[in-house]
Amino acid sequence: MKNSSSSKYEIIIYWDNQDNIFVAEVPDLPGCSAHGKTQVAAVQNVNDAVELWLETAHKFGDEIPQPRRHQLAA
């Protein structure tokens, strides 16, 4: 189920000192996160996780949250 849905969700990336990895989380999708050795890898992995999250929710008839709009302060 590859589509552009994953790019509409906010991704938060942070460094985990304990595991020495970048962690990427999607706040709008409970439990949806991934990690990688680089920021790019973490984002690629979390985009795959979003697609799987959406596919699974659709398969089981679960509600799929709409991406929230976040405004960045200037």
C-alpha positions as CSV (number, residue, x, y, z in Angstrom):
1,M,0.0,0.0,0.0
2,K,2.6,2.5,-1.0
3,N,1.1,6.0,-1.4
4,S,1.8,9.5,-0.3
5,S,-0.2,9.2,2.9
6,S,2.9,8.7,5.1
7,S,4.3,12.1,4.0
8,K,1.3,13.9,5.4
9,Y,2.0,12.9,9.0
10,E,4.4,14.8,11.3
11,I,7.6,13.0,12.2
12,I,9.6,13.8,15.3
13,I,13.2,12.7,15.2
14,Y,15.6,12.6,18.2
15,W,18.9,11.0,19.2
16,D,18.8,8.2,21.8
17,N,22.0,8.3,23.7
18,Q,21.4,5.0,25.4
19,D,21.1,3.0,22.1
20,N,23.1,5.4,19.9
21,I,20.4,5.6,17.3
22,F,18.1,8.2,15.8
23,V,14.4,7.5,16.7
24,A,11.5,8.7,14.5
25,E,8.0,8.9,16.0
26,V,4.6,9.8,14.4
27,P,2.5,11.4,17.2
28,D,-0.7,11.1,15.2
29,L,-0.4,7.3,15.0
30,P,-0.2,5.7,18.4
31,G,2.8,3.3,18.7
32,C,4.2,4.2,15.2
33,S,7.9,4.7,15.5
34,A,11.2,3.4,14.0
35,H,14.9,4.0,14.3
36,G,18.1,4.1,12.3
37,K,21.8,4.8,12.5
38,T,21.2,8.1,10.6
39,Q,18.4,10.6,10.5
40,V,17.7,9.6,6.9
41,A,17.5,5.9,7.8
42,A,15.2,6.6,10.7
43,V,12.9,8.6,8.4
44,Q,12.9,5.9,5.7
45,N,12.1,3.3,8.3
46,V,9.3,5.3,9.9
47,N,7.7,6.0,6.5
48,D,7.6,2.2,6.0
49,A,6.1,1.9,9.5
50,V,3.4,4.5,8.7
51,E,2.4,2.6,5.6
52,L,2.2,-0.7,7.6
53,W,0.2,1.1,10.4
54,L,-2.3,2.5,7.9
55,E,-2.6,-0.8,6.0
56,T,-3.2,-2.7,9.3
57,A,-5.8,-0.2,10.5
58,H,-7.6,-0.4,7.2
59,K,-7.5,-4.2,7.2
60,F,-9.1,-4.3,10.6
61,G,-11.5,-1.4,10.1
62,D,-9.8,0.7,12.7
63,E,-10.2,4.5,12.5
64,I,-7.4,6.2,10.7
65,P,-6.5,9.6,12.3
66,Q,-6.3,12.5,9.9
67,P,-2.9,14.2,10.0
68,R,-3.0,17.2,12.3
69,R,-1.8,20.5,10.9
70,H,1.0,22.0,12.9
71,Q,2.1,25.6,12.5
72,L,5.7,26.4,13.1
73,A,6.6,29.6,14.8
74,A,8.8,32.0,12.9
